[in-house]
Amino acid sequence: MKITHYRDKYRIDSARLADYDYGSNGMYFITICTKNRIPYFGSIEETDGEFALQPTLLGQQAIACWLAIPDHFPFVALDGFQIMPNHMHGLLCINKPGYEEWHPNVFGPQSRNLASILRGYKVGVTRFAIENQLEFGWQPRYYDRVVRNEDELNRIRWYIQQNPANWANDAENAEGQYM
């Protein structure tokens, strides 16, 4: 992460690929964290050797909002995802038939691209928290990776699927243990 000066203030440079079109067709791996890594979404529990999230009401809404993305963005297909106590991982595919224009990543209003999709997701979860008077906050940014090939896609799917079983050793687990 590179930190630079801008208008006499420090700012973190974007992690986005400078010349990439985040509205173009492709598969994207996403990670979004809660503010201060607080486990708003539930806890990981073991039952008969299987590990899974036991979601809170807000965790249930985080799942529902993720599954609703294609309702709001019909050009998006969802792949594997996992809601964890304090973050989420997801794979989504942007597929706009006939999309041939290339619009490199630029600062400014975003629509029909990865940033607008994830903004909508975060707003949906946040709105639910506000309406239900639940304490909640997102980390301001998110991590994304453009999936480059089938092998990488399969490794990411495996990582997402195994995430609950690896929670005790996960860097995102502030407790360092099962809750």
C-alpha angles and dihedrals in degrees: 000000000000121000119202139174119258122173090345091305132103117247135174114243116239117269089212120112103259098223099032124113105226089191092059125106113276148098119280130194112212134192121184123181132203119243111283088356091278110171097238095149101061139266137293112247131184120225119175092339094310120115121210142156115264095206128216118220087271091049089054089052092048088056093046093049092050091050090049095057093098089053089062098031107034091184090066125090118190124224129177119342139168130196110210128188094269107010143023136224124203143167118214132176123213110208117175108170111225093014105150105145117103116214111179118219109280135174112255141058114355128206136165091007139097094276093053092046093052093042088056091049094049092046091051093054092042093049090052090051092050094046090050095041092241120155107244145143139170127224104254096243138036136215120241136177127190104230106232106190147358095267091054090046091053092048090051092048089052091048092051093047093049096044097099092051090051095046095108090062098034116125088220090060104094090189094052089218142064113288 
